[in-house]
């Protein structure tokens, strides 16, 4: 079994925040625009005066698909989630059957430990019927 490559550079800082139990993203101080993936400069402007901040963690599923892995791995979803603060990110929605994740579903960020590594996932916020 191969070891997962550790993040380097600015990605390592994002992972460090997760390991500390904090979901943090960046924004440009001048524009206040939040973005994700971690970067050294604001997309579009090149502004390097950036800060890390803790977003609300609230989001809405923009897109979702179910990955049908080989047994014994159960099916899981991969989703695009739009954060309340603006950025869209790729993630998984857990705590629900992967086939029940829907576009427009309100979700909340959560940090989980998977194979000794902190990962950002989302859980449903709306009641399931």
PyMOL commands that set and color helices and strands:
alter all, ss='L'
color gray80, all
select helices_A, chain A and resi 9-19+98-100
alter helices_A, ss='H'
color red, helices_A
select strands_A, chain A and resi 25-28+34-35+50-53+58-67+76-83+88-91+93-94+106-114+117-124
alter strands_A, ss='S'
color yellow, strands_A
deselect
rebuild
show_as cartoon
